[in-house]
Amino acid sequence: MSEPKRLHPIVIVLTIGKRIKDLIFSFIALFFIWNKGDGGKLLLFGASAIAIIGIILVSILSWLRYTYRLEENELRIEYGIFVRKKRYIPLERIQSLDISEGLLQRLCGMVKVQIETAGGSGNDEAEAVLSAISKEEARYIQEYVASAKNPSIQNDESVHEDPNHIVYKITPSQLLLLSLTSGGVGVVISAVLAFLSQLDDFIPYEKIFRGIEQWAVSNLIFIAVLIFAGLIMAWILALFGTMLKYANFHVTKTEHDLVISQGLLEKRQITIPLTRIQAIRINENIVRQWLGYGSVSVESAGGSASNKEGSKVLLLPLVKLEDIEKTLGPYLTEYQFTSSFTAVPKRAMNRYIFRSWFIVVPLVVVLIVFLKVWGLLSLIILALVTFWGVLKYKDAGWSLEEQQLSLRYRSMVRTTVLMRKNKIQSLEMKQSYFQIRKDLATLEAFVKVGFGGAGGRVVDMDLIDVKKVYTWFSRESEKRD
């Protein structure tokens, strides 16, 4: 591949679609501004036609001017219509090649390859993206990069001698349970509200709501049923969306990497180098925790601002907690998945409850004062947040192995973070005035991922325990050893 190659022409269609999507609200604005009389309609048609023709011409020129090749252990990309730009990426810096197939790529037998490097490119984009190349070329690039990073692997035979092991494969029952217990409903509702908020300038919401205000007062039951039906519809959409996203999900272990494949309509493949794994995160929402299930993610040193999935990758979307050790233990041998956690002290429970009351109690007082008897119903909310505060207290804890720190805490979900000592970038101990009075402290540990930092945080640990962890991590303990 030393000769420059172009991407498949389907990239032109993809680029046109993306640019029109970016300008869709501008087109809507033009419609409302100029769609008045014959002159306005003519201006609207002319402006839209010019914009679309310009987008098509720029997309074609961008495709013609974009070339890539492999030469001298580098991936060399040249692009730019008026200003010619060159990007040379040493193959040894490439951390992962993420392969996906959108609908148009699948129709043409193409794939999209997203290239992530150590540290990223310093902006919001991945280091390089090949939007449409053949599967054979993608496979060749994978093997070429693997041989460049591991000189001992010089031929195809040696590559194929190392068999791939299936680490995990989602079952139909797991896929259904994953969909039923996901939080996708909130995502769907948020997306609809975000779309409607973009139309504030074009839809006269005040006039609409003023006109139906009187009707709404006399049709509260119908409105309640309508809202309930909308929530059910959002739940169904989220259910099918999750099933399509995680269909055929499986994890394969190669010699140096974990390879994740998933998706039905849009197929994706993510490669995680084992040496780049910085921490392991186990998440359990309240329903999955009750059922004994959770999800496992890895935090990797790859990724970028626009591709945070490259640094925080879902490894096991749904697995029984008792099976995590059996599933991942043989492949991630450095990590201890079964730990005995030390809970935060009992004197910290009042602080967990007080933090949950901080906003709710003033609200409850206001409701009781102004709504009298009906305001007493807000005490139910107070009871729920109190229960949540107690739950956060019970879930908080820490564990210290010989070379591993494990932190457990709860926000909306219960999270357990497993971090190797040599992967921890920094450890922080914080104390507020009220914590000092009770000999408590907050412990935060950070690991380095591709974009930003990650790690864990446990609030109101016993000060002696925090100092114990700090001593374990500090270099002074290594000198004594």
C-alpha positions in Angstrom: 0.0 0.0 0.0 2.8 2.4 -0.7 0.8 3.9 -3.5 -1.7 6.6 -2.4 -5.3 5.3 -2.3 -8.6 7.1 -2.1 -11.6 6.2 0.0 -14.7 4.6 -1.5 -16.9 7.2 -3.3 -19.7 6.5 -0.8 -17.8 8.9 1.4 -19.2 11.7 -0.8 -22.7 10.7 0.1 -21.8 10.4 3.8 -20.1 13.9 3.7 -23.1 15.5 2.0 -25.5 14.0 4.5 -23.4 15.1 7.5 -23.1 18.7 6.2 -26.7 19.0 5.3 -27.6 17.7 8.8 -25.3 20.4 10.3 -27.2 23.1 8.3 -30.7 21.7 8.8 -31.7 24.4 11.3 -30.3 27.1 9.0 -32.6 25.8 6.3 -35.5 25.9 8.7 -34.7 29.5 9.6 -34.6 30.4 5.9 -38.0 28.8 5.4 -39.6 30.9 8.2 -37.9 34.1 7.2 -38.3 34.0 3.4 -41.4 31.9 2.8 -43.5 35.0 2.2 -44.9 35.8 -1.2 -43.5 34.8 -4.5 -40.3 36.8 -4.0 -39.6 35.2 -0.7 -40.1 31.7 -2.0 -37.8 32.4 -5.0 -35.1 33.6 -2.6 -35.6 30.5 -0.4 -35.3 28.2 -3.4 -32.2 30.0 -4.7 -30.4 30.1 -1.4 -31.2 26.4 -0.7 -30.1 25.4 -4.2 -26.8 27.3 -3.9 -26.1 25.8 -0.5 -26.8 22.3 -1.6 -24.7 22.6 -4.8 -21.8 24.1 -2.8 -22.0 21.2 -0.3 -22.0 18.7 -3.2 -19.0 20.3 -4.9 -17.0 20.6 -1.6 -17.8 17.0 -0.7 -16.5 15.7 -4.1 -13.4 17.8 -4.0 -12.7 16.7 -0.4 -13.0 13.1 -1.5 -10.7 13.6 -4.5 -8.0 15.3 -2.4 -8.0 12.7 0.4 -5.5 9.9 0.1 -3.9 7.5 2.4 -1.0 4.9 2.2 1.2 2.8 4.4 4.9 3.6 3.9 8.1 3.2 6.0 6.1 2.0 9.1 3.8 5.1 8.9 0.2 5.7 8.0 0.4 8.7 5.7 -2.7 10.8 5.0 -2.9 13.8 2.7 -6.0 16.0 2.5 -7.3 19.5 2.0 -8.9 21.3 -0.9 -7.1 24.6 -1.1 -4.4 24.1 1.6 -2.8 20.7 1.3 -2.2 19.0 4.7 -0.2 15.9 5.5 -0.4 13.8 8.6 2.1 11.0 9.2 1.3 8.6 12.0 4.0 6.2 13.2 2.5 2.7 13.4 4.0 2.0 16.8 2.0 5.0 18.2 -1.3 3.5 17.1 -3.1 2.1 20.2 -6.3 0.8 18.6 -8.1 0.4 15.3 -11.9 0.7 15.8 -13.9 -0.7 12.9 -17.6 0.0 12.3 -20.1 -0.6 9.5 -22.9 1.9 9.0 -25.9 1.2 6.8 -24.3 2.8 3.7 -20.9 1.1 4.3 -22.6 -2.3 4.6 -24.5 -1.8 1.4 -21.2 -1.2 -0.4 -19.2 -3.8 1.5 -17.1 -1.2 3.1 -16.1 -0.4 6.7 -15.0 2.7 8.7 -11.7 2.6 10.5 -11.0 5.0 13.4 -7.4 5.2 14.5 -6.6 6.1 18.1 -3.0 6.9 19.3 -1.4 7.4 22.6 -2.4 10.8 23.9 -4.7 11.5 20.8 -4.2 14.4 18.5 -4.9 17.0 21.1 -8.3 18.1 19.7 -11.8 16.9 19.5 -11.2 14.4 16.7 -9.6 11.0 16.5 -6.1 10.9 15.1 -7.3 9.6 11.8 -10.6 8.3 10.3 -10.8 6.2 7.1 -14.6 6.5 6.5 -15.0 3.8 3.8 -12.4 1.2 2.9 -12.8 -2.4 2.0 -12.8 -5.1 4.6 -9.7 -6.6 3.1 -7.8 -3.3 3.3 -8.9 -2.9 6.9 -7.7 -6.4 7.8 -4.4 -5.7 6.0 -3.9 -2.5 8.0 -4.6 -4.4 11.2 -2.0 -7.0 10.5 0.5 -4.5 9.2 0.1 -2.4 12.4 0.4 -5.6 14.6 3.6 -6.7 12.8 5.1 -3.2 13.1 4.4 -3.0 16.8 5.6 -6.6 17.4 8.6 -7.3 15.1 8.6 -10.9 16.1 5.4 -11.4 14.2 6.5 -11.3 10.6 4.2 -13.5 8.7 0.7 -14.5 8.5 1.4 -18.0 9.7 2.7 -16.8 13.0 -0.3 -14.6 13.4 -2.7 -17.4 12.8 -0.9 -19.8 15.1 -2.2 -17.7 18.0 -5.9 -18.8 18.3 -8.5 -16.3 19.4 -10.5 -17.1 22.5 -14.1 -16.1 23.0 -14.2 -14.3 26.3 -17.8 -13.4 26.4 -20.9 -13.7 24.1 -24.2 -12.1 25.0 -27.2 -14.5 25.0 -30.7 -13.6 23.9 -32.0 -13.7 27.4 -29.1 -11.4 28.6 -29.8 -9.0 25.7 -33.5 -8.8 26.6 -32.7 -8.3 30.3 -30.0 -5.7 29.4 -32.6 -3.8 27.3 -35.3 -4.0 30.0 -33.0 -2.6 32.7 -31.2 0.0 30.7 -31.6 3.8 31.3 -32.4 4.5 27.6 -35.8 6.0 28.3 -34.2 9.1 29.7 -31.9 9.4 26.6 -34.9 9.2 24.3 -36.9 11.8 26.2 -33.8 14.1 26.5 -33.3 13.8 22.7 -36.9 14.8 22.0 -36.8 17.8 24.4 -33.4 18.9 23.0 -34.9 18.8 19.4 -37.9 20.8 20.5 -35.8 23.4 22.3 -34.1 24.1 19.0 -37.4 25.2 17.5 -38.2 27.9 20.1 -37.8 30.7 17.6 -40.1 29.1 15.0 -42.9 27.5 17.1 -45.1 29.9 19.1 -45.3 27.8 22.2 -46.9 30.6 24.3 -49.8 31.0 21.9 -50.3 27.3 21.7 -50.3 26.7 25.4 -52.5 29.8 26.0 -55.1 28.3 23.7 -55.2 24.9 25.3 -54.8 26.0 28.9 -58.6 26.0 29.5 -59.0 22.7 27.7 -56.2 21.1 29.8 -57.9 22.0 33.1 -61.0 20.0 32.2 -59.1 17.0 30.6 -56.5 16.2 33.2 -57.2 12.4 33.0 -56.8 12.3 29.3 -53.5 14.3 29.5 -52.2 11.9 32.2 -53.1 8.9 30.0 -51.3 10.7 27.1 -48.2 11.3 29.1 -48.2 7.7 30.3 -48.6 6.4 26.7 -45.7 8.7 25.7 -43.4 7.2 28.4 -44.4 3.7 27.3 -43.5 4.6 23.7 -40.2 6.1 24.8 -39.5 2.9 26.8 -40.2 0.7 23.7 -38.0 2.8 21.5 -35.2 2.6 24.1 -35.7 -1.1 24.4 -35.3 -1.7 20.6 -32.5 0.8 20.4 -30.5 -1.1 23.1 -31.2 -4.5 21.5 -30.0 -3.2 18.1 -26.9 -1.7 19.6 -25.8 -4.7 21.6 -27.0 -7.5 19.3 -24.3 -10.1 18.5 -22.1 -8.6 21.3 -19.0 -10.7 21.9 -15.5 -10.2 23.2 -12.5 -12.0 21.7 -9.0 -12.3 23.2 -6.1 -12.2 20.8 -2.4 -12.4 21.8 -2.2 -8.7 22.9 -5.7 -7.3 22.6 -9.3 -7.6 23.6 -11.5 -7.2 20.5 -15.2 -6.2 21.0 -17.8 -6.7 18.2 -21.4 -5.5 18.4 -24.4 -4.2 16.6 -27.1 -5.4 14.2 -27.8 -2.4 11.8 -24.5 -0.7 12.5 -21.7 -3.2 13.3 -18.7 -2.0 15.4 -15.4 -3.5 16.3 -13.2 -2.0 19.1 -9.7 -3.1 19.9 -8.4 -2.7 23.4 -4.6 -3.3 23.9 -4.2 -5.2 27.2 -1.2 -3.0 28.1 -3.3 0.2 27.8 -6.0 -0.9 30.4 -5.8 1.5 33.3 -8.7 0.5 35.5 -11.7 -1.8 35.5 -15.2 -0.4 36.5 -18.2 -2.5 37.6 -21.5 -0.7 37.5 -24.8 -1.9 39.0 -28.0 0.1 38.8 -30.6 -0.6 41.5 -32.6 -3.1 39.5 -29.5 -5.0 38.3 -28.0 -5.0 41.8 -31.2 -6.5 43.1 -31.0 -9.2 40.4 -27.3 -9.9 41.0 -26.2 -8.5 37.7 -23.8 -5.7 36.6 -21.8 -4.3 33.7 -18.0 -4.2 33.4 -16.1 -1.4 31.6 -12.4 -0.9 31.1 -10.7 2.5 31.2 -8.0 2.6 28.5 -5.3 5.0 27.6 -6.8 5.5 24.1 -9.6 7.7 22.8 -10.3 11.4 22.2 -12.8 14.1 23.2 -15.2 13.1 20.4 -14.6 9.4 20.9 -14.7 8.9 24.6 -15.8 5.3 24.0 -12.2 4.8 22.9 -11.1 5.4 26.5 -14.1 4.1 28.4 -15.2 0.9 26.8 -18.0 -1.4 27.8 -16.5 -4.8 28.1 -19.4 -6.9 29.5 -22.7 -5.2 29.1 -24.5 -7.6 31.4 -23.0 -10.4 33.6 -23.8 -12.0 36.9 -21.5 -10.5 39.5 -20.5 -14.0 40.7 -19.3 -14.8 37.1 -17.0 -11.8 36.6 -14.0 -13.6 38.1 -14.6 -16.7 36.0 -15.2 -14.7 32.8 -12.3 -12.2 33.0 -9.9 -13.8 35.5 -8.1 -16.0 33.0 -7.4 -13.0 30.7 -6.9 -10.1 33.1 -4.7 -12.0 35.6 -3.3 -8.9 37.3 -6.7 -8.0 38.8 -8.5 -9.4 41.8 -12.2 -9.4 41.1 -13.3 -10.8 44.5 -12.4 -8.4 47.4 -13.6 -8.0 50.9 -14.5 -4.3 51.3 -14.0 -2.2 54.4 -17.1 -0.1 55.0 -17.0 3.6 56.0 -17.4 4.1 59.8 -20.9 4.3 61.4 -20.3 7.9 62.4 -20.3 8.9 58.7 -23.9 7.8 58.1 -25.4 11.1 59.4 -23.3 13.0 56.9 -24.5 10.8 54.0 -28.1 11.5 55.1 -27.5 15.2 55.6 -26.1 15.6 52.1 -29.2 13.9 50.6 -31.4 16.4 52.6 -29.4 19.5 51.6 -31.7 20.5 48.7 -34.9 18.5 49.5 -35.6 19.7 53.1 -36.0 23.4 52.1 -38.2 22.3 49.2 -40.4 20.2 51.5 -40.7 23.0 54.0 -41.8 25.4 51.3 -44.4 23.0 50.0 -45.9 22.3 53.4 -46.1 26.1 54.2 -47.8 27.0 50.9 -49.8 23.8 50.1 -50.8 22.9 53.7 -52.2 19.3 53.7 -51.3 18.6 50.1 -47.7 19.7 50.9 -47.4 16.8 53.4 -47.2 14.5 50.4 -43.7 15.9 49.8 -42.6 13.9 52.9 -42.7 10.9 50.7 -39.8 12.5 48.7 -38.0 13.2 51.9 -38.3 9.5 52.9 -37.0 8.4 49.5 -33.9 10.6 49.5 -33.2 9.5 53.1 -33.4 5.9 52.0 -31.0 6.8 49.1 -28.6 8.4 51.5 -28.5 5.3 53.7 -28.0 3.2 50.6 -25.0 5.3 49.5 -23.6 5.0 53.0 -24.0 1.2 53.0 -22.4 0.9 49.5 -19.3 3.0 50.3 -16.1 1.1 51.0 -12.6 0.3 50.0 -10.2 -2.7 49.7 -6.4 -2.9 49.5 -4.7 -5.8 47.9 -0.9 -6.2 47.5 -0.8 -4.2 44.3 -4.5 -3.2 43.8 -6.8 -0.5 45.2 -10.5 -1.0 44.9 -13.0 1.7 45.7 -16.8 1.3 45.9 -19.4 4.1 46.0 -22.8 5.0 44.7 -24.2 8.0 42.8 -27.1 6.9 40.7 -25.6 3.4 40.3 -23.2 1.5 42.5 -19.7 1.6 41.1 -16.7 -0.5 41.9 -13.3 0.6 40.5 -10.3 -1.7 40.4 -6.9 0.1 40.0 -3.4 -1.4 39.9 -0.9 0.5 41.9 1.4 1.1 38.9 -1.5 2.6 36.9 -2.6 5.2 39.5 -1.5 8.6 38.5 -2.3 10.5 41.7 -4.0 10.0 45.1 -5.7 12.8 46.9 -6.9 13.1 50.5 -9.4 15.9 51.3 -10.8 17.0 54.6 -13.5 19.6 55.3 -13.9 21.4 58.6 -16.7 19.0 59.6 -14.8 15.9 58.5 -11.8 17.0 60.7 -14.1 17.1 63.7 -15.1 13.5 63.1 -11.7 12.1 62.0 -13.1 11.5 58.5 -11.6 12.2 55.0 -12.4 11.8 51.3 -10.1 9.6 49.2 -9.8 10.2 45.4 -7.6 8.1 43.1 -7.0 9.0 39.4 -5.8 7.0 36.5 -4.8 8.3 33.1 -7.1 7.7 30.2 -7.0 8.9 26.6 -8.8 12.2 27.2 -9.0 13.5 30.7 -8.7 11.5 33.9 -10.8 8.8 35.5 -10.8 6.8 38.7 -12.8 6.6 41.9 -13.8 8.6 45.0 -15.0 7.5 48.5 -16.4 10.1 50.8 -16.1 10.0 54.6 -13.6 7.2 55.1 -12.0 6.8 58.4 -8.9 9.0 58.6 -6.8 6.1 59.7 -7.9 4.1 56.6 -7.1 7.0 54.3 -3.6 7.3 55.7 -3.2 3.6 55.3 -4.0 3.8 51.6 -1.8 6.9 51.2 1.2 5.1 52.9 0.6 2.1 50.6 0.8 4.3 47.5 3.6 6.6 48.6 7.2 6.0 47.6 8.2 6.0 51.3 6.6 2.6 51.7 8.6 1.3 48.7 11.9 2.5 50.3 11.0 0.7 53.6 10.3 -2.4 51.6 
